[in-house]
Amino acid sequence: MLLKVGELAKRCGLTVRTLHHYDRIGLLTPSARADNGYRLYGRSDIARLHQILALQRFGLSLAEIGACFAQPGTSLTTILTQQIAMLDQQITQASRLRAQLAGLQGSLLDGVEPELADWLTTLELMTMYDNYFSQDELARLPMLGNGEAAEAQWRALVGQVRGLMESGVAPEHEAPRQLAVQWMSMLVRDTGGDPRLVAKLNLMHEQEPALQTRIGISTALRDYVLRAFSESKMLIYEKYLSAEEARFMRAHYVQTALDWPPLLAEVRDAIDADVAPASPQGIALGRRWLALFQRYAGDSPATQLKFRTAMEQEPELLAGTWADDRMFAFIRQAMAAMMQQQS
């Protein structure tokens, strides 16, 4: 039995437009066509559609589902195992929140008035995260489910850095630099290496004073960390630069620190959406990447080559940056296409 696209859409509760989209992106191509060109779906097509819908319910994007289908070695069992792990993480987060709210509720019932503020702050933070992150992103944000050990690690690190800042230790000194590298490496870990999540965290931190108070990280403390982290990178770059080039870098490098995560996030989105580097969107990203790079590397191709050489020979430059080989490959191709346009 073969079903027309309209019949299948009606039976499974989808729109014809959705099925056409699945066909267009190669996710579900009907196995037959009628003489008039109408799409016809058979048993194997419907079975594949069931699998697509099941994987969507587990939280996979269409791009992730397509990648699974493109890899014969990836079994449905493996996919389910990954999704169960994700659900376990969500359950852990919910359990921790429930325990916290239950404790606050108990205090309120006992008439302990100060705990009311803590309860309201907890609810405020719940809403705050929902305003900046989708449910899928919250499920993929490891920092919300890493447990008490990770929280204790962050509290200790924040306390150490704040102590140095309040004692007047310049961020360029060795101790702040080492702690800043640790800070950024932990942040990469606790955002799952996803620049899109850190970009949203930065935005939320910037726009929500209540969050700054709650976690103890003021904008001044954040800037102190960024300055120390930038210094750790600049000291490496200086080994490859002339004195004049180093002065230019030092005058501009720190100013780009908060501009990189949003751009990296857009590049990651483009890669996941299979955007061609040579497409208008890819070239636009390459142009923006080059402009941001030139803000501290300058316009000289010879100087820019020195920075690229340092990146190739100094693995420490990539620590805590969210950049990876896929992004660099994408940008290289985008810039090559941009140069071809200009020639």
Buried (B, 14 or more C-beta within 10 A) or exposed (E): EBBBBEEBBEEBEBEBEEBBBBBEEEBBEBBEEEEEEEBBBEEEBBEBBEBBBBBEEBBBEBBBBBBBBEEEEEEEEEBEEBBEEBEEBBEBBEEBBEEEBEEBEEBBEEEEEEBEEBBEBBEEBEEBBEEBBEEEBBBBBBBBBBEEEBEEBBEEBBEBBBEBBEEEBEBBEEBBBEBBBBBBBBBBBBBEBBBBBBBBBBBBBEEBEEBBEBBEBBEEBBBBBBBBBBBBBBBBBBEBBEEEBBEBBBEBBBEBBBEBBBBBBBBBBBBBEEBBBBEEBBBBBBBBBBEBBBBBBBEEEEBBEBBBEBBEEBEEBBBBBBBBEEBBEBBEBBBBBBEEEEE
